[in-house]
Amino acid sequence: MPSITSFNAPHAHLLLNHIPTVGAVAALGLLIVAFIRRDEGLKLVGLEAVFAVALLTLPAYMTGVAAYQKLRGQPGIADGALRLHQDVALYGFTWMEFAGFIGWLALWQARRHGRAARGLVATTTALLFMALVVMAQAATLGGDIRHPELGGAAVSIPVADFLASKISDVMVNSPWAWPASETVHFLGLSLIFGVLLAVNLRILGVMKQVPFADVHRLLPWGMLGFGANLITGMLFFVGQPKQYIDSAPFYWKVVFLMIAGANFLYLTVFKNAWPLEGTALEGSWSASFGDKAMAIVSIFSWLVVLYGGRMLPFLGHAF
């Protein structure tokens, strides 16, 4: 049976690369229709879709980088075209993640105040549109890689001028960039795990004397840590992709990161504890079996993410 590191990266990317574009079109359509109909419920569905697409864009981009490492140097494939496709995809990924972050913030606000701020929803929509435009260009460039007869594969940009090359140069050659990113990465992990542990333990029945709304208020700090980890993690990955693309712990880390990210969305829109807020029965609220199962899965997922990251040098031979 083939190991997780023996999968065909180009084929995996072909399976995943349609998710950001198709998903972005669907999410954008939901938000536009919600604005036209002035439907607050549909806006929330659209925002949830934006966050989900932003989350799924991560493996789509990473498999693309892995595919680049596998395809570079092969006959009939221009390295410049590959690098340009990778750079444009990185820009699209960045726009998409910003859209997901602002969309999540709008969802969190809606959960606490009953309505998302129009400015946040409009900003999310604009960012999503920009992400879709850039990702469409990345898709076009990807199609040109194996079809130079279309006239779009000839690229004469110096290697050092590509964004990914510049990031790699800074991360590898700077005496402070990698250590500083490691420090921010650790602080981000502490924020994420601390906040989500508190919220999920509350769902499991711990700290019943603490109102759920109080621990829910901490979620933006956890999302701040998630964003810091995403940025620094991508700096590591783009800076030295060869250390990760053949590492089994890295792939397990990404899989469970997707699960843990889904828990962020679940906790944001989670509403079972809110009807009792401010009443005498608030402390007696008990989560359902499904809610508790989700909390356990989240805690376990983050433990796997932590373990996978720590084991990269030992099990994955990443360094």
C-alpha positions in Angstrom: 0.0 0.0 0.0 1.5 3.4 -1.0 2.4 5.8 1.8 0.9 9.2 2.1 4.1 10.8 0.8 4.0 8.7 -2.4 0.8 10.3 -3.8 1.0 11.9 -7.2 1.1 15.6 -6.4 0.1 16.9 -9.9 -2.9 14.7 -9.9 -3.9 15.7 -6.4 -3.6 19.3 -7.4 -5.8 18.7 -10.5 -8.4 17.3 -8.1 -8.2 20.2 -5.7 -7.5 23.2 -7.8 -11.1 23.7 -8.9 -12.3 24.0 -5.3 -11.1 27.6 -4.8 -12.5 28.9 -8.1 -15.8 27.0 -8.2 -16.3 27.6 -4.4 -15.5 31.3 -4.7 -18.1 31.6 -7.5 -20.7 29.9 -5.4 -20.0 31.9 -2.3 -19.9 35.2 -4.3 -23.2 34.3 -5.9 -24.8 33.7 -2.4 -23.5 37.1 -1.1 -24.7 39.0 -4.2 -28.2 37.4 -4.0 -28.3 38.1 -0.3 -27.5 41.8 -0.9 -30.2 42.0 -3.6 -32.8 40.3 -1.5 -31.7 41.9 1.8 -31.7 38.4 3.3 -29.6 38.4 6.5 -29.8 34.6 6.8 -28.5 34.1 3.2 -25.7 36.5 4.0 -24.6 34.3 6.9 -24.7 31.2 4.6 -22.5 33.1 2.1 -20.0 34.1 4.8 -19.8 30.5 6.0 -19.2 29.4 2.4 -16.4 32.0 2.1 -14.6 30.7 5.2 -15.0 27.1 4.1 -13.5 27.9 0.7 -10.7 29.8 2.3 -9.9 26.8 4.4 -10.0 24.4 1.4 -7.7 26.7 -0.6 -4.8 25.8 1.7 -4.4 22.2 0.5 -5.2 23.3 -3.1 -2.2 25.7 -3.0 0.1 23.3 -1.1 -0.5 20.5 -3.6 0.3 23.0 -6.3 3.7 23.8 -4.8 4.3 20.0 -4.5 3.3 19.5 -8.1 5.8 22.3 -9.1 8.6 20.5 -7.3 7.7 17.2 -9.1 7.2 18.7 -12.6 10.1 21.2 -12.8 12.8 20.1 -15.2 10.6 17.7 -17.2 10.7 17.9 -21.0 8.1 20.2 -22.5 7.4 22.1 -19.3 8.8 25.6 -19.1 10.1 26.4 -15.6 9.2 30.1 -16.0 5.6 29.2 -16.7 5.5 27.0 -13.7 6.9 29.7 -11.5 4.6 32.4 -12.8 1.6 30.1 -12.2 2.8 29.5 -8.7 3.3 33.2 -8.0 -0.2 34.2 -9.2 -1.7 31.3 -7.2 0.1 32.6 -4.1 -1.5 36.1 -4.7 -4.9 34.4 -5.2 -4.4 32.4 -2.0 -3.6 35.5 -0.1 -6.7 37.4 -1.2 -8.8 34.3 -0.4 -7.4 34.0 3.1 -8.1 37.7 3.8 -11.7 37.2 2.6 -12.1 34.2 4.8 -10.7 36.1 7.9 -13.0 39.1 7.4 -15.9 36.8 6.6 -15.3 34.9 9.9 -15.2 38.2 11.8 -18.6 39.1 10.3 -20.0 35.7 11.4 -18.6 36.1 14.9 -20.2 39.6 15.1 -23.5 38.3 13.9 -23.5 35.5 16.5 -23.0 38.0 19.3 -25.1 40.9 18.1 -27.6 39.2 15.8 -26.5 41.0 12.7 -23.2 41.2 10.7 -21.9 44.8 10.0 -22.6 45.8 6.4 -19.1 47.0 6.1 -17.6 43.7 7.0 -19.9 41.8 4.6 -19.2 44.3 1.8 -15.4 44.0 2.4 -15.6 40.2 2.4 -17.5 40.3 -0.9 -14.9 42.7 -2.5 -12.0 40.6 -1.3 -13.7 37.4 -2.5 -14.1 39.0 -6.0 -10.5 40.0 -6.1 -9.5 36.5 -5.1 -11.7 35.0 -7.8 -10.2 37.3 -10.5 -6.6 36.4 -9.5 -7.4 32.7 -9.2 -9.0 32.7 -12.6 -5.7 34.1 -14.0 -3.8 31.4 -12.1 -6.1 28.8 -13.7 -5.4 30.2 -17.1 -1.7 30.1 -16.6 -1.9 26.6 -15.3 -3.6 25.4 -18.5 -0.9 27.1 -20.5 1.9 25.1 -18.8 1.4 22.0 -20.9 0.1 23.8 -23.9 2.7 26.3 -25.1 1.0 26.4 -28.5 -1.6 28.6 -26.9 1.0 31.3 -26.7 0.9 31.9 -22.9 3.7 29.7 -21.6 6.7 31.7 -22.7 8.0 33.6 -19.6 11.2 35.6 -19.5 11.1 36.9 -15.9 14.4 36.3 -14.0 14.1 33.6 -11.3 15.0 36.1 -8.5 12.1 38.3 -9.4 9.4 35.8 -8.7 7.6 36.3 -5.3 8.1 32.8 -4.1 11.8 33.1 -4.9 12.0 36.4 -2.9 10.3 34.8 0.1 12.6 31.8 -0.1 15.7 34.0 -0.3 14.6 36.0 2.8 13.6 32.9 4.8 16.8 31.0 4.0 19.5 33.8 4.0 18.2 36.2 6.6 19.6 35.6 10.1 16.4 36.6 11.8 13.4 35.8 9.5 13.1 32.1 10.3 13.7 32.4 14.1 11.3 35.3 14.3 8.7 33.4 12.4 9.2 30.4 14.7 8.5 32.6 17.7 5.3 34.1 16.2 4.3 30.6 15.2 4.7 29.3 18.7 2.7 32.3 20.2 0.0 31.7 17.6 -0.3 28.0 18.5 -0.5 29.0 22.2 -3.4 31.4 21.4 -5.3 28.9 19.3 -5.0 26.0 21.6 -5.6 28.0 24.7 -8.8 29.6 23.4 -10.2 26.6 21.7 -9.5 24.4 24.7 -11.4 26.7 26.9 -14.4 26.9 24.6 -14.5 23.2 23.9 -14.1 22.3 27.6 -17.1 24.6 28.3 -19.1 22.6 25.8 -18.0 19.4 27.5 -19.4 20.6 30.8 -16.3 22.1 32.5 -16.6 25.5 34.1 -20.4 25.5 34.1 -20.3 28.6 36.3 -18.8 30.6 33.4 -21.4 31.8 30.9 -20.8 30.4 27.4 -20.9 34.0 26.0 -17.9 34.9 28.1 -15.7 32.1 26.6 -17.1 32.7 23.2 -15.8 36.2 23.4 -12.3 34.8 23.3 -12.7 33.3 19.8 -11.2 36.4 18.0 -8.0 35.9 19.9 -7.9 32.3 18.8 -8.5 33.4 15.2 -5.7 35.9 15.5 -3.4 33.0 16.5 -4.8 31.0 13.6 -4.0 33.8 11.2 -0.5 34.3 12.7 0.2 30.6 12.3 -1.1 30.5 8.7 1.1 33.4 7.7 4.3 32.0 9.4 3.5 28.5 8.3 3.2 29.6 4.7 6.5 31.5 5.0 8.1 28.2 6.1 6.5 26.2 3.4 7.2 28.7 0.5 10.7 29.3 1.9 11.7 25.7 2.0 9.0 23.5 0.3 11.3 20.5 -0.3 11.5 20.0 3.4 7.8 19.4 3.6 6.4 17.9 0.5 7.8 14.4 1.2 7.1 14.5 4.9 4.3 12.3 6.2 3.8 14.2 9.5 3.4 17.4 7.5 0.5 15.9 5.5 -1.2 14.6 8.6 -0.8 18.0 10.2 -2.5 19.7 7.2 -5.4 17.1 7.3 -6.1 17.7 11.0 -5.6 21.5 10.5 -8.5 21.4 8.1 -10.6 19.6 10.8 -9.6 22.0 13.5 -10.3 24.9 11.2 -13.8 23.5 10.6 -14.3 23.5 14.4 -13.5 27.3 14.4 -16.4 27.8 12.0 -18.7 25.4 14.0 -18.0 27.3 17.3 -18.6 30.6 15.7 -22.1 29.8 14.4 -22.8 27.4 17.3 -26.1 28.5 18.8 -27.4 25.8 21.2 -26.1 27.5 24.3 -27.3 31.0 23.4 -31.1 30.8 24.0 -30.5 30.6 27.8 -28.0 33.5 27.9 -28.8 35.9 30.7 -31.3 33.6 32.4 -31.2 31.6 35.6 -30.9 28.4 33.6 -27.8 29.4 31.7 -25.4 27.5 34.0 -27.5 24.3 33.8 -27.1 24.1 30.0 -25.8 20.8 28.8 -24.5 20.2 25.3 -25.8 17.4 23.1 -23.8 14.3 22.2 -23.0 15.7 18.8 -21.7 19.0 20.2 -19.5 17.1 22.7 -18.2 14.8 20.0 -17.2 17.9 17.9 -15.4 19.4 21.0 -13.5 16.1 21.5 -12.6 15.9 17.8 -11.3 19.5 17.9 -9.1 19.0 21.0 -7.7 15.8 19.5 -7.1 17.5 16.1 -5.1 20.3 17.7 -3.1 17.8 19.6 -2.3 16.0 16.4 -1.4 19.3 14.7 1.0 20.1 17.6 2.5 16.6 17.6 2.9 16.5 13.8 4.7 19.9 13.8 7.0 18.8 16.6 7.8 15.5 14.9 8.7 17.0 11.5 12.5 16.8 12.2 12.3 13.3 13.6 9.6 11.3 11.6 9.4 13.4 8.5 13.1 14.2 8.2 12.1 17.8 7.2 15.2 19.4 8.6 
